[in-house]
């Protein structure tokens, strides 16, 4: 049996709990979302922050990269956001009407996002390939 070994310890940036983390498809970056409403992108090799994205309206419960690694989606209790990983541009933010969103996942082809929430509903939406950033 292999012995557990810590590979990298990231500096504490979230003021509260880091609630969700996700590796980029190439494994070079890590996204973290927290109870402090902040979303960070980290360089896995250095442990340094690459960028801090626009703040959510609530604690971030789930973060996920698109299968091609170009987009990063995050969901809080009342808002979902979609960002361009390379530029940090926010492409989309929306409230879908279900309460207490907890999880988020891209379809294998990256064309849809599915979310689940505390109100017992699952919602599937188009990932809406962006043409123009909203901010």
N, C-alpha and C positions, 0 to 999 in steps of 0.2 A: 504494500500500500504506500502510495506517495505521501510525502510529508507536506503539509500546507506551508506555503511560502508567500509572504507579502511581496508583491512586485512593485507597487507604487502607492505612496500615501499622498493624497491630494490635500492641499491646504484648505482649511475650513473657510468657506465663503458664505454659506447659507447661515442666516441669522437664527434659523430654527432647524427643523429636521430636513434632511435631504430625502424626499419621499419617493423619487423615481430616478433611475439612471438607465442609459441605453448607450451601447457602443454603435458607432457608425459602421456601415457594412464592411469597410476596409480595416476596421479595428484601430484606426489612427486617432480617432477622436471619441470623446465621451461627453454626453449631454447629461446634465443633472437639473432636476426641478425640485423646488422646495416649498416648505410651509411658509417661507417668507415671501412667496409670490415671485421669486426670481428664477430665471432659466439661464444656465451657464453652459458654454461649450469649452471643453478642456482638451489640451494636447496630451495624449496618453504617454508619449515618450518622455516629455519634460515635466508633466504634472502642472503646467501653467495654464491659466485661463486664456483662451483665444478671444472670446467675447462674452458679453452679457447682453442678452436679448431684452426687448421691451417687456416691462413688468405685466404680470397677469392681474386680474381683479380678485383673485382668491388663491389659495394654496394650489400648487401644481401637483396633480395626482399621477400624471402619466406623461412620459416623453417617448417619442419614437422617430427614427429616421426612415425616410422613404427607401425602398429597396435599392435605388441607385445612389443614395447618399446625398442627393442634392437638396432635399427638403427636410426640415425638422418640424414635427408637429408636437404640440403640447396642449394638455387639457387641464383646466382647473375645475373647481366646483361649479362655476357658472360661465366659463369662456374657453373656447378652443382657438388656438393660433397656429399659423403656418408660416415658417420662415425659410428664406434662402440661406443655406448653410454657408456658402462662400462669401456672401456680402452682408449677411445679418438683416437684410431687408425683410420687413413684415409684409407678407403677401396677402394675408387673410386673417380676420378675426371675426368670430361669430358666436352667438349664443343659440343653441339648438332647442331650448325649451325643456330639456330634461334636467332634473334637479340632482345635484351631487355627483357630477361626472367623475368616474374613477379610473377608467382604462381607455386606451386608445391604441389602434393598430392599423397599419397600412395593409391593403390587399397585396398579394405577391407581385402583381404587375404595377403597383403604385397608383392606380387610377381611382381607388376608393379608400376612405377611412371609415373605420367602425369604432363606435364608442359605447361604453356601458356605464350605467349610473346607479346611484343608490335608490332611485325610484323604480328599479326593476326593468327598465327599458334598455334595449340596444338600438342604436341608430346607425345606419349606413349612409354615407354621403359621398359625393364626388370629391376627389382631392383637388379639383378645380385648378388644373395646371395654370399657374399665374402668368399674366401678361404684363401687368403693371402693379407695382407695390402700392399698398394703401397708405404707407407713411414713408 
